[in-house]
Amino acid sequence: MRLIELLPNFTAELQLACERLGRTDLTAQLATVELDNNSYNAETRVAQLRLRHAVEKSEVAEQANAESAPANESVTLRHRYGVKAETDNAGRLRRLIVAHGTDIAEALGRFSPLRT
């Protein structure tokens, strides 16, 4: 299921944060990326969202190359939950780490199993 369907407000806020940084490549990816898996550490309150893309890998790689998206990058997004976005070697958004992730974990608990 797409992240924007599971967490519409959170995703929209992240898109705005990406736009403020001039990262339209990440903004566009947030609109289509799917949640692959998620985990939450109750002790540290950190949630990790592993992401996947619905389009074929070759299509994503072509888009990333065309837009010159930085590869293997960690981008800190200005958000009240403290979010870091990580990309793979083709510039595809692969993981979101949410420092204050309790609310996100609880919201996702309705849709997918939390793994600790």
KOLGU-4560 file (N, C-alpha, C; in nm, 3 decimals, padded with zeros to 5 digits):
<recs>
<n_xx: 00.084 n_yy: -00.117 n_zz: 00.000 ca_xx: 00.000 ca_yy: 00.000 ca_zz: 00.000 c_xx: 00.090 c_yy: 00.125 c_zz: 00.000 mol: A seq: 1 type: MET>
<n_xx: 00.047 n_yy: 00.227 n_zz: -00.071 ca_xx: 00.126 ca_yy: 00.350 ca_zz: -00.080 c_xx: 00.131 c_yy: 00.423 c_zz: 00.054 mol: A seq: 2 type: ARG>
<n_xx: 00.247 n_yy: 00.480 n_zz: 00.082 ca_xx: 00.267 ca_yy: 00.553 ca_zz: 00.207 c_xx: 00.167 c_yy: 00.668 c_zz: 00.221 mol: A seq: 3 type: LEU>
<n_xx: 00.140 n_yy: 00.736 n_zz: 00.111 ca_xx: 00.049 ca_yy: 00.851 ca_zz: 00.116 c_xx: -00.093 c_yy: 00.808 c_zz: 00.151 mol: A seq: 4 type: ILE>
<n_xx: -00.130 n_yy: 00.683 n_zz: 00.122 ca_xx: -00.261 ca_yy: 00.632 ca_zz: 00.160 c_xx: -00.265 c_yy: 00.593 c_zz: 00.307 mol: A seq: 5 type: GLU>
<n_xx: -00.154 n_yy: 00.539 n_zz: 00.357 ca_xx: -00.147 ca_yy: 00.498 ca_zz: 00.497 c_xx: -00.132 c_yy: 00.616 c_zz: 00.592 mol: A seq: 6 type: LEU>
<n_xx: -00.048 n_yy: 00.711 n_zz: 00.554 ca_xx: -00.016 ca_yy: 00.826 ca_zz: 00.639 c_xx: -00.025 c_yy: 00.955 c_zz: 00.556 mol: A seq: 7 type: LEU>
<n_xx: -00.145 n_yy: 00.996 n_zz: 00.518 ca_xx: -00.158 ca_yy: 01.111 ca_zz: 00.426 c_xx: -00.103 c_yy: 01.242 c_zz: 00.481 mol: A seq: 8 type: PRO>
<n_xx: -00.132 n_yy: 01.274 n_zz: 00.605 ca_xx: -00.084 ca_yy: 01.401 ca_zz: 00.661 c_xx: 00.067 c_yy: 01.401 c_zz: 00.679 mol: A seq: 9 type: ASN>
<n_xx: 00.120 n_yy: 01.293 n_zz: 00.732 ca_xx: 00.264 ca_yy: 01.280 ca_zz: 00.753 c_xx: 00.337 c_yy: 01.290 c_zz: 00.619 mol: A seq: 10 type: PHE>
<n_xx: 00.288 n_yy: 01.219 n_zz: 00.518 ca_xx: 00.351 ca_yy: 01.221 ca_zz: 00.386 c_xx: 00.346 c_yy: 01.360 c_zz: 00.325 mol: A seq: 11 type: THR>
<n_xx: 00.233 n_yy: 01.428 n_zz: 00.337 ca_xx: 00.221 ca_yy: 01.564 ca_zz: 00.284 c_xx: 00.318 c_yy: 01.659 c_zz: 00.354 mol: A seq: 12 type: ALA>
<n_xx: 00.334 n_yy: 01.643 n_zz: 00.485 ca_xx: 00.430 ca_yy: 01.726 ca_zz: 00.559 c_xx: 00.573 c_yy: 01.699 c_zz: 00.513 mol: A seq: 13 type: GLU>
<n_xx: 00.605 n_yy: 01.572 n_zz: 00.487 ca_xx: 00.739 ca_yy: 01.538 ca_zz: 00.439 c_xx: 00.762 c_yy: 01.595 c_zz: 00.299 mol: A seq: 14 type: LEU>
<n_xx: 00.659 n_yy: 01.592 n_zz: 00.216 ca_xx: 00.671 ca_yy: 01.649 ca_zz: 00.082 c_xx: 00.702 c_yy: 01.799 c_zz: 00.090 mol: A seq: 15 type: GLN>
<n_xx: 00.636 n_yy: 01.869 n_zz: 00.180 ca_xx: 00.665 ca_yy: 02.012 ca_zz: 00.198 c_xx: 00.807 c_yy: 02.034 c_zz: 00.247 mol: A seq: 16 type: LEU>
<n_xx: 00.852 n_yy: 01.949 n_zz: 00.338 ca_xx: 00.989 ca_yy: 01.960 ca_zz: 00.389 c_xx: 01.089 c_yy: 01.937 c_zz: 00.277 mol: A seq: 17 type: ALA>
<n_xx: 01.061 n_yy: 01.842 n_zz: 00.189 ca_xx: 01.150 ca_yy: 01.816 ca_zz: 00.075 c_xx: 01.151 c_yy: 01.934 c_zz: -00.021 mol: A seq: 18 type: CYS>
<n_xx: 01.035 n_yy: 01.991 n_zz: -00.046 ca_xx: 01.027 ca_yy: 02.107 ca_zz: -00.135 c_xx: 01.106 c_yy: 02.225 c_zz: -00.080 mol: A seq: 19 type: GLU>
<n_xx: 01.099 n_yy: 02.245 n_zz: 00.051 ca_xx: 01.176 ca_yy: 02.354 ca_zz: 00.113 c_xx: 01.325 c_yy: 02.336 c_zz: 00.093 mol: A seq: 20 type: ARG>
<n_xx: 01.369 n_yy: 02.211 n_zz: 00.084 ca_xx: 01.510 ca_yy: 02.180 ca_zz: 00.061 c_xx: 01.545 c_yy: 02.180 c_zz: -00.087 mol: A seq: 21 type: LEU>
<n_xx: 01.445 n_yy: 02.199 n_zz: -00.172 ca_xx: 01.468 ca_yy: 02.195 ca_zz: -00.315 c_xx: 01.480 c_yy: 02.054 c_zz: -00.369 mol: A seq: 22 type: GLY>
<n_xx: 01.429 n_yy: 01.957 n_zz: -00.296 ca_xx: 01.440 ca_yy: 01.816 ca_zz: -00.334 c_xx: 01.309 c_yy: 01.767 c_zz: -00.395 mol: A seq: 23 type: ARG>
<n_xx: 01.280 n_yy: 01.818 n_zz: -00.514 ca_xx: 01.157 ca_yy: 01.776 ca_zz: -00.583 c_xx: 01.162 c_yy: 01.629 c_zz: -00.622 mol: A seq: 24 type: THR>
<n_xx: 01.282 n_yy: 01.573 n_zz: -00.636 ca_xx: 01.294 ca_yy: 01.430 ca_zz: -00.666 c_xx: 01.235 c_yy: 01.346 c_zz: -00.552 mol: A seq: 25 type: ASP>
<n_xx: 01.263 n_yy: 01.386 n_zz: -00.428 ca_xx: 01.209 ca_yy: 01.313 ca_zz: -00.313 c_xx: 01.059 c_yy: 01.340 c_zz: -00.297 mol: A seq: 26 type: LEU>
<n_xx: 01.017 n_yy: 01.462 n_zz: -00.326 ca_xx: 00.875 ca_yy: 01.497 ca_zz: -00.319 c_xx: 00.795 c_yy: 01.406 c_zz: -00.411 mol: A seq: 27 type: THR>
<n_xx: 00.842 n_yy: 01.390 n_zz: -00.533 ca_xx: 00.773 ca_yy: 01.306 ca_zz: -00.631 c_xx: 00.771 c_yy: 01.160 c_zz: -00.586 mol: A seq: 28 type: ALA>
<n_xx: 00.881 n_yy: 01.112 n_zz: -00.532 ca_xx: 00.887 ca_yy: 00.973 ca_zz: -00.487 c_xx: 00.791 c_yy: 00.948 c_zz: -00.371 mol: A seq: 29 type: GLN>
<n_xx: 00.777 n_yy: 01.044 n_zz: -00.281 ca_xx: 00.687 ca_yy: 01.026 ca_zz: -00.167 c_xx: 00.542 c_yy: 01.009 c_zz: -00.212 mol: A seq: 30 type: LEU>
<n_xx: 00.508 n_yy: 01.061 n_zz: -00.328 ca_xx: 00.372 ca_yy: 01.049 ca_zz: -00.378 c_xx: 00.339 c_yy: 00.908 c_zz: -00.426 mol: A seq: 31 type: ALA>
<n_xx: 00.442 n_yy: 00.830 n_zz: -00.459 ca_xx: 00.417 ca_yy: 00.698 ca_zz: -00.518 c_xx: 00.477 c_yy: 00.581 c_zz: -00.441 mol: A seq: 32 type: THR>
<n_xx: 00.567 n_yy: 00.607 n_zz: -00.348 ca_xx: 00.638 ca_yy: 00.500 ca_zz: -00.279 c_xx: 00.542 c_yy: 00.419 c_zz: -00.192 mol: A seq: 33 type: VAL>
<n_xx: 00.571 n_yy: 00.289 n_zz: -00.179 ca_xx: 00.490 ca_yy: 00.199 ca_zz: -00.099 c_xx: 00.564 c_yy: 00.158 c_zz: 00.027 mol: A seq: 34 type: GLU>
<n_xx: 00.489 n_yy: 00.129 n_zz: 00.132 ca_xx: 00.549 ca_yy: 00.080 ca_zz: 00.255 c_xx: 00.578 c_yy: -00.069 c_zz: 00.238 mol: A seq: 35 type: LEU>
<n_xx: 00.703 n_yy: -00.107 n_zz: 00.253 ca_xx: 00.744 ca_yy: -00.246 ca_zz: 00.241 c_xx: 00.739 c_yy: -00.315 c_zz: 00.376 mol: A seq: 36 type: ASP>
<n_xx: 00.787 n_yy: -00.245 n_zz: 00.479 ca_xx: 00.797 ca_yy: -00.302 ca_zz: 00.612 c_xx: 00.817 c_yy: -00.187 c_zz: 00.710 mol: A seq: 37 type: ASN>
<n_xx: 00.783 n_yy: -00.210 n_zz: 00.833 ca_xx: 00.808 ca_yy: -00.108 ca_zz: 00.934 c_xx: 00.847 c_yy: -00.173 c_zz: 01.067 mol: A seq: 38 type: ASN>
<n_xx: 00.923 n_yy: -00.099 n_zz: 01.144 ca_xx: 00.959 ca_yy: -00.147 ca_zz: 01.277 c_xx: 00.956 c_yy: -00.030 c_zz: 01.373 mol: A seq: 39 type: SER>
<n_xx: 00.942 n_yy: -00.063 n_zz: 01.500 ca_xx: 00.937 ca_yy: 00.040 ca_zz: 01.604 c_xx: 01.008 c_yy: -00.013 c_zz: 01.728 mol: A seq: 40 type: TYR>
<n_xx: 01.096 n_yy: 00.068 n_zz: 01.782 ca_xx: 01.166 ca_yy: 00.034 ca_zz: 01.905 c_xx: 01.103 c_yy: 00.116 c_zz: 02.017 mol: A seq: 41 type: ASN>
<n_xx: 01.027 n_yy: 00.051 n_zz: 02.104 ca_xx: 00.956 ca_yy: 00.121 ca_zz: 02.210 c_xx: 01.052 c_yy: 00.187 c_zz: 02.310 mol: A seq: 42 type: ALA>
<n_xx: 01.170 n_yy: 00.130 n_zz: 02.326 ca_xx: 01.267 ca_yy: 00.186 ca_zz: 02.419 c_xx: 01.323 c_yy: 00.320 c_zz: 02.371 mol: A seq: 43 type: GLU>
<n_xx: 01.354 n_yy: 00.327 n_zz: 02.244 ca_xx: 01.412 ca_yy: 00.451 ca_zz: 02.188 c_xx: 01.306 c_yy: 00.538 c_zz: 02.120 mol: A seq: 44 type: THR>
<n_xx: 01.186 n_yy: 00.482 n_zz: 02.097 ca_xx: 01.075 ca_yy: 00.550 ca_zz: 02.028 c_xx: 01.107 c_yy: 00.581 c_zz: 01.881 mol: A seq: 45 type: ARG>
<n_xx: 01.197 n_yy: 00.505 n_zz: 01.823 ca_xx: 01.235 ca_yy: 00.526 ca_zz: 01.683 c_xx: 01.156 c_yy: 00.429 c_zz: 01.594 mol: A seq: 46 type: VAL>
<n_xx: 01.095 n_yy: 00.485 n_zz: 01.490 ca_xx: 01.025 ca_yy: 00.404 ca_zz: 01.390 c_xx: 01.106 c_yy: 00.405 c_zz: 01.261 mol: A seq: 47 type: ALA>
<n_xx: 01.113 n_yy: 00.291 n_zz: 01.197 ca_xx: 01.181 ca_yy: 00.281 ca_zz: 01.068 c_xx: 01.080 c_yy: 00.230 c_zz: 00.966 mol: A seq: 48 type: GLN>
<n_xx: 01.071 n_yy: 00.301 n_zz: 00.855 ca_xx: 00.980 ca_yy: 00.263 ca_zz: 00.748 c_xx: 01.065 c_yy: 00.226 c_zz: 00.627 mol: A seq: 49 type: LEU>
<n_xx: 01.060 n_yy: 00.100 n_zz: 00.587 ca_xx: 01.132 ca_yy: 00.056 ca_zz: 00.469 c_xx: 01.036 c_yy: 00.068 c_zz: 00.350 mol: A seq: 50 type: ARG>
<n_xx: 01.086 n_yy: 00.127 n_zz: 00.243 ca_xx: 01.001 ca_yy: 00.163 ca_zz: 00.130 c_xx: 01.039 c_yy: 00.087 c_zz: 00.005 mol: A seq: 51 type: LEU>
<n_xx: 00.943 n_yy: 00.076 n_zz: -00.086 ca_xx: 00.968 ca_yy: 00.017 ca_zz: -00.218 c_xx: 00.890 c_yy: 00.098 c_zz: -00.321 mol: A seq: 52 type: ARG>
<n_xx: 00.932 n_yy: 00.084 n_zz: -00.446 ca_xx: 00.866 ca_yy: 00.155 ca_zz: -00.555 c_xx: 00.783 c_yy: 00.059 c_zz: -00.636 mol: A seq: 53 type: HIS>
<n_xx: 00.665 n_yy: 00.103 n_zz: -00.677 ca_xx: 00.573 ca_yy: 00.018 ca_zz: -00.752 c_xx: 00.617 c_yy: 00.001 c_zz: -00.897 mol: A seq: 54 type: ALA>
<n_xx: 00.691 n_yy: 00.097 n_zz: -00.953 ca_xx: 00.735 ca_yy: 00.087 ca_zz: -01.092 c_xx: 00.855 c_yy: -00.004 c_zz: -01.102 mol: A seq: 55 type: VAL>
<n_xx: 00.882 n_yy: -00.049 n_zz: -01.221 ca_xx: 00.996 ca_yy: -00.138 ca_zz: -01.244 c_xx: 01.127 c_yy: -00.068 c_zz: -01.210 mol: A seq: 56 type: GLU>
<n_xx: 01.223 n_yy: -00.145 n_zz: -01.163 ca_xx: 01.353 ca_yy: -00.090 ca_zz: -01.124 c_xx: 01.419 c_yy: -00.014 c_zz: -01.238 mol: A seq: 57 type: LYS>
<n_xx: 01.410 n_yy: -00.065 n_zz: -01.360 ca_xx: 01.474 ca_yy: 00.002 ca_zz: -01.473 c_xx: 01.411 c_yy: 00.139 c_zz: -01.498 mol: A seq: 58 type: SER>
<n_xx: 01.278 n_yy: 00.151 n_zz: -01.480 ca_xx: 01.211 ca_yy: 00.279 ca_zz: -01.498 c_xx: 01.255 c_yy: 00.379 c_zz: -01.392 mol: A seq: 59 type: GLU>
<n_xx: 01.266 n_yy: 00.332 n_zz: -01.269 ca_xx: 01.308 ca_yy: 00.421 ca_zz: -01.160 c_xx: 01.451 c_yy: 00.465 c_zz: -01.182 mol: A seq: 60 type: VAL>
<n_xx: 01.538 n_yy: 00.373 n_zz: -01.225 ca_xx: 01.677 ca_yy: 00.407 ca_zz: -01.249 c_xx: 01.689 c_yy: 00.511 c_zz: -01.360 mol: A seq: 61 type: ALA>
<n_xx: 01.608 n_yy: 00.496 n_zz: -01.465 ca_xx: 01.610 ca_yy: 00.593 ca_zz: -01.573 c_xx: 01.564 c_yy: 00.730 c_zz: -01.524 mol: A seq: 62 type: GLU>
<n_xx: 01.458 n_yy: 00.733 n_zz: -01.443 ca_xx: 01.409 ca_yy: 00.859 ca_zz: -01.388 c_xx: 01.513 c_yy: 00.922 c_zz: -01.298 mol: A seq: 63 type: GLN>
<n_xx: 01.576 n_yy: 00.843 n_zz: -01.214 ca_xx: 01.676 ca_yy: 00.895 ca_zz: -01.121 c_xx: 01.795 c_yy: 00.952 c_zz: -01.199 mol: A seq: 64 type: ALA>
<n_xx: 01.838 n_yy: 00.882 n_zz: -01.303 ca_xx: 01.949 ca_yy: 00.932 ca_zz: -01.383 c_xx: 01.911 c_yy: 01.058 c_zz: -01.458 mol: A seq: 65 type: ASN>
<n_xx: 01.788 n_yy: 01.064 n_zz: -01.508 ca_xx: 01.744 ca_yy: 01.181 ca_zz: -01.582 c_xx: 01.737 c_yy: 01.304 c_zz: -01.493 mol: A seq: 66 type: ALA>
<n_xx: 01.701 n_yy: 01.285 n_zz: -01.367 ca_xx: 01.686 ca_yy: 01.397 ca_zz: -01.274 c_xx: 01.813 c_yy: 01.423 c_zz: -01.194 mol: A seq: 67 type: GLU>
<n_xx: 01.916 n_yy: 01.343 n_zz: -01.216 ca_xx: 02.043 ca_yy: 01.355 ca_zz: -01.144 c_xx: 02.023 c_yy: 01.350 c_zz: -00.993 mol: A seq: 68 type: SER>
<n_xx: 01.944 n_yy: 01.254 n_zz: -00.948 ca_xx: 01.918 ca_yy: 01.238 ca_zz: -00.805 c_xx: 02.044 c_yy: 01.186 c_zz: -00.736 mol: A seq: 69 type: ALA>
<n_xx: 02.082 n_yy: 01.246 n_zz: -00.625 ca_xx: 02.199 ca_yy: 01.198 ca_zz: -00.550 c_xx: 02.177 c_yy: 01.055 c_zz: -00.501 mol: A seq: 70 type: PRO>
<n_xx: 02.283 n_yy: 00.976 n_zz: -00.504 ca_xx: 02.275 ca_yy: 00.835 ca_zz: -00.463 c_xx: 02.332 c_yy: 00.815 c_zz: -00.324 mol: A seq: 71 type: ALA>
<n_xx: 02.285 n_yy: 00.710 n_zz: -00.258 ca_xx: 02.334 ca_yy: 00.673 ca_zz: -00.123 c_xx: 02.341 c_yy: 00.795 c_zz: -00.032 mol: A seq: 72 type: ASN>
<n_xx: 02.230 n_yy: 00.859 n_zz: -00.019 ca_xx: 02.225 ca_yy: 00.985 ca_zz: 00.054 c_xx: 02.137 c_yy: 00.972 c_zz: 00.177 mol: A seq: 73 type: GLU>
<n_xx: 02.170 n_yy: 01.047 n_zz: 00.278 ca_xx: 02.090 ca_yy: 01.058 ca_zz: 00.399 c_xx: 02.052 c_yy: 01.205 c_zz: 00.414 mol: A seq: 74 type: SER>
<n_xx: 01.922 n_yy: 01.234 n_zz: 00.408 ca_xx: 01.873 ca_yy: 01.371 ca_zz: 00.410 c_xx: 01.790 c_yy: 01.393 c_zz: 00.536 mol: A seq: 75 type: VAL>
<n_xx: 01.829 n_yy: 01.490 n_zz: 00.616 ca_xx: 01.752 ca_yy: 01.524 ca_zz: 00.735 c_xx: 01.641 c_yy: 01.620 c_zz: 00.694 mol: A seq: 76 type: THR>
<n_xx: 01.516 n_yy: 01.579 n_zz: 00.722 ca_xx: 01.401 ca_yy: 01.661 ca_zz: 00.687 c_xx: 01.352 c_yy: 01.735 c_zz: 00.810 mol: A seq: 77 type: LEU>
<n_xx: 01.326 n_yy: 01.860 n_zz: 00.794 ca_xx: 01.278 ca_yy: 01.941 ca_zz: 00.906 c_xx: 01.132 c_yy: 01.908 c_zz: 00.933 mol: A seq: 78 type: ARG>
<n_xx: 01.111 n_yy: 01.829 n_zz: 01.035 ca_xx: 00.976 ca_yy: 01.782 ca_zz: 01.072 c_xx: 00.971 c_yy: 01.766 c_zz: 01.223 mol: A seq: 79 type: HIS>
<n_xx: 00.853 n_yy: 01.784 n_zz: 01.278 ca_xx: 00.839 ca_yy: 01.779 ca_zz: 01.425 c_xx: 00.876 c_yy: 01.643 c_zz: 01.483 mol: A seq: 80 type: ARG>
<n_xx: 00.871 n_yy: 01.536 n_zz: 01.402 ca_xx: 00.907 ca_yy: 01.404 ca_zz: 01.451 c_xx: 01.055 c_yy: 01.371 c_zz: 01.431 mol: A seq: 81 type: TYR>
<n_xx: 01.129 n_yy: 01.457 n_zz: 01.366 ca_xx: 01.270 ca_yy: 01.430 ca_zz: 01.341 c_xx: 01.288 c_yy: 01.316 c_zz: 01.243 mol: A seq: 82 type: GLY>
<n_xx: 01.286 n_yy: 01.347 n_zz: 01.115 ca_xx: 01.287 ca_yy: 01.244 ca_zz: 01.011 c_xx: 01.414 c_yy: 01.251 c_zz: 00.927 mol: A seq: 83 type: VAL>
<n_xx: 01.470 n_yy: 01.134 n_zz: 00.901 ca_xx: 01.584 ca_yy: 01.122 ca_zz: 00.810 c_xx: 01.541 c_yy: 01.031 c_zz: 00.696 mol: A seq: 84 type: LYS>
<n_xx: 01.562 n_yy: 01.078 n_zz: 00.573 ca_xx: 01.529 ca_yy: 00.999 ca_zz: 00.454 c_xx: 01.658 c_yy: 00.945 c_zz: 00.394 mol: A seq: 85 type: ALA>
<n_xx: 01.659 n_yy: 00.818 n_zz: 00.355 ca_xx: 01.777 ca_yy: 00.757 ca_zz: 00.297 c_xx: 01.745 c_yy: 00.705 c_zz: 00.157 mol: A seq: 86 type: GLU>
<n_xx: 01.840 n_yy: 00.726 n_zz: 00.066 ca_xx: 01.824 ca_yy: 00.677 ca_zz: -00.071 c_xx: 01.925 c_yy: 00.566 c_zz: -00.100 mol: A seq: 87 type: THR>
<n_xx: 01.896 n_yy: 00.489 n_zz: -00.204 ca_xx: 01.988 ca_yy: 00.382 ca_zz: -00.244 c_xx: 02.085 c_yy: 00.433 c_zz: -00.350 mol: A seq: 88 type: ASP>
<n_xx: 02.160 n_yy: 00.341 n_zz: -00.411 ca_xx: 02.263 ca_yy: 00.381 ca_zz: -00.507 c_xx: 02.208 c_yy: 00.437 c_zz: -00.638 mol: A seq: 89 type: ASN>
<n_xx: 02.076 n_yy: 00.427 n_zz: -00.660 ca_xx: 02.013 ca_yy: 00.484 ca_zz: -00.779 c_xx: 01.933 c_yy: 00.609 c_zz: -00.745 mol: A seq: 90 type: ALA>
<n_xx: 01.943 n_yy: 00.657 n_zz: -00.620 ca_xx: 01.870 ca_yy: 00.777 ca_zz: -00.580 c_xx: 01.725 c_yy: 00.752 c_zz: -00.542 mol: A seq: 91 type: GLY>
<n_xx: 01.688 n_yy: 00.624 n_zz: -00.528 ca_xx: 01.550 ca_yy: 00.590 ca_zz: -00.489 c_xx: 01.535 c_yy: 00.596 c_zz: -00.338 mol: A seq: 92 type: ARG>
<n_xx: 01.426 n_yy: 00.653 n_zz: -00.294 ca_xx: 01.395 ca_yy: 00.662 ca_zz: -00.152 c_xx: 01.371 c_yy: 00.521 c_zz: -00.100 mol: A seq: 93 type: LEU>
<n_xx: 01.449 n_yy: 00.479 n_zz: 00.001 ca_xx: 01.441 ca_yy: 00.343 ca_zz: 00.052 c_xx: 01.402 c_yy: 00.332 c_zz: 00.198 mol: A seq: 94 type: ARG>
<n_xx: 01.429 n_yy: 00.435 n_zz: 00.278 ca_xx: 01.400 ca_yy: 00.423 ca_zz: 00.420 c_xx: 01.375 c_yy: 00.559 c_zz: 00.481 mol: A seq: 95 type: ARG>
<n_xx: 01.281 n_yy: 00.564 n_zz: 00.573 ca_xx: 01.257 ca_yy: 00.681 ca_zz: 00.656 c_xx: 01.280 c_yy: 00.640 c_zz: 00.801 mol: A seq: 96 type: LEU>
<n_xx: 01.361 n_yy: 00.717 n_zz: 00.871 ca_xx: 01.385 ca_yy: 00.692 ca_zz: 01.013 c_xx: 01.320 c_yy: 00.807 c_zz: 01.087 mol: A seq: 97 type: ILE>
<n_xx: 01.228 n_yy: 00.774 n_zz: 01.176 ca_xx: 01.150 ca_yy: 00.874 ca_zz: 01.248 c_xx: 01.193 c_yy: 00.870 c_zz: 01.394 mol: A seq: 98 type: VAL>
<n_xx: 01.263 n_yy: 00.976 n_zz: 01.439 ca_xx: 01.321 ca_yy: 00.978 ca_zz: 01.574 c_xx: 01.214 c_yy: 00.973 c_zz: 01.683 mol: A seq: 99 type: ALA>
<n_xx: 01.106 n_yy: 01.044 n_zz: 01.664 ca_xx: 00.995 ca_yy: 01.044 ca_zz: 01.760 c_xx: 00.878 c_yy: 00.974 c_zz: 01.692 mol: A seq: 100 type: HIS>
<n_xx: 00.890 n_yy: 00.843 n_zz: 01.676 ca_xx: 00.799 ca_yy: 00.769 ca_zz: 01.590 c_xx: 00.681 c_yy: 00.700 c_zz: 01.654 mol: A seq: 101 type: GLY>
<n_xx: 00.649 n_yy: 00.733 n_zz: 01.778 ca_xx: 00.538 ca_yy: 00.665 ca_zz: 01.846 c_xx: 00.406 c_yy: 00.682 c_zz: 01.771 mol: A seq: 102 type: THR>
<n_xx: 00.373 n_yy: 00.805 n_zz: 01.733 ca_xx: 00.246 ca_yy: 00.830 ca_zz: 01.663 c_xx: 00.241 c_yy: 00.758 c_zz: 01.529 mol: A seq: 103 type: ASP>
<n_xx: 00.354 n_yy: 00.757 n_zz: 01.459 ca_xx: 00.360 ca_yy: 00.690 ca_zz: 01.329 c_xx: 00.342 c_yy: 00.540 c_zz: 01.348 mol: A seq: 104 type: ILE>
<n_xx: 00.410 n_yy: 00.483 n_zz: 01.445 ca_xx: 00.398 ca_yy: 00.339 ca_zz: 01.472 c_xx: 00.255 c_yy: 00.302 c_zz: 01.510 mol: A seq: 105 type: ALA>
<n_xx: 00.192 n_yy: 00.383 n_zz: 01.591 ca_xx: 00.053 ca_yy: 00.356 ca_zz: 01.629 c_xx: -00.039 c_yy: 00.364 c_zz: 01.509 mol: A seq: 106 type: GLU>
<n_xx: -00.020 n_yy: 00.463 n_zz: 01.424 ca_xx: -00.104 ca_yy: 00.476 ca_zz: 01.305 c_xx: -00.084 c_yy: 00.357 c_zz: 01.211 mol: A seq: 107 type: ALA>
<n_xx: 00.039 n_yy: 00.312 n_zz: 01.194 ca_xx: 00.065 ca_yy: 00.199 ca_zz: 01.107 c_xx: 00.021 c_yy: 00.067 c_zz: 01.168 mol: A seq: 108 type: LEU>
<n_xx: 00.008 n_yy: 00.061 n_zz: 01.297 ca_xx: -00.037 ca_yy: -00.060 ca_zz: 01.363 c_xx: -00.174 c_yy: -00.105 c_zz: 01.319 mol: A seq: 109 type: GLY>
<n_xx: -00.254 n_yy: -00.011 n_zz: 01.269 ca_xx: -00.387 ca_yy: -00.046 ca_zz: 01.218 c_xx: -00.379 c_yy: -00.115 c_zz: 01.082 mol: A seq: 110 type: ARG>
<n_xx: -00.267 n_yy: -00.095 n_zz: 01.010 ca_xx: -00.258 ca_yy: -00.142 ca_zz: 00.874 c_xx: -00.158 c_yy: -00.254 c_zz: 00.853 mol: A seq: 111 type: PHE>
<n_xx: -00.054 n_yy: -00.259 n_zz: 00.933 ca_xx: 00.050 ca_yy: -00.360 ca_zz: 00.914 c_xx: 00.110 c_yy: -00.397 c_zz: 01.050 mol: A seq: 112 type: SER>
<n_xx: 00.160 n_yy: -00.517 n_zz: 01.060 ca_xx: 00.215 ca_yy: -00.559 ca_zz: 01.190 c_xx: 00.342 c_yy: -00.480 c_zz: 01.223 mol: A seq: 113 type: PRO>
<n_xx: 00.352 n_yy: -00.440 n_zz: 01.347 ca_xx: 00.474 ca_yy: -00.374 ca_zz: 01.394 c_xx: 00.574 c_yy: -00.481 c_zz: 01.429 mol: A seq: 114 type: LEU>
<n_xx: 00.696 n_yy: -00.459 n_zz: 01.386 ca_xx: 00.802 ca_yy: -00.554 ca_zz: 01.417 c_xx: 00.900 c_yy: -00.484 c_zz: 01.508 mol: A seq: 115 type: ARG>
<n_xx: 00.926 n_yy: -00.544 n_zz: 01.622 ca_xx: 01.018 ca_yy: -00.482 ca_zz: 01.718 c_xx: 01.150 c_yy: -00.553 c_zz: 01.719 mol: A seq: 116 type: THR>
</recs>
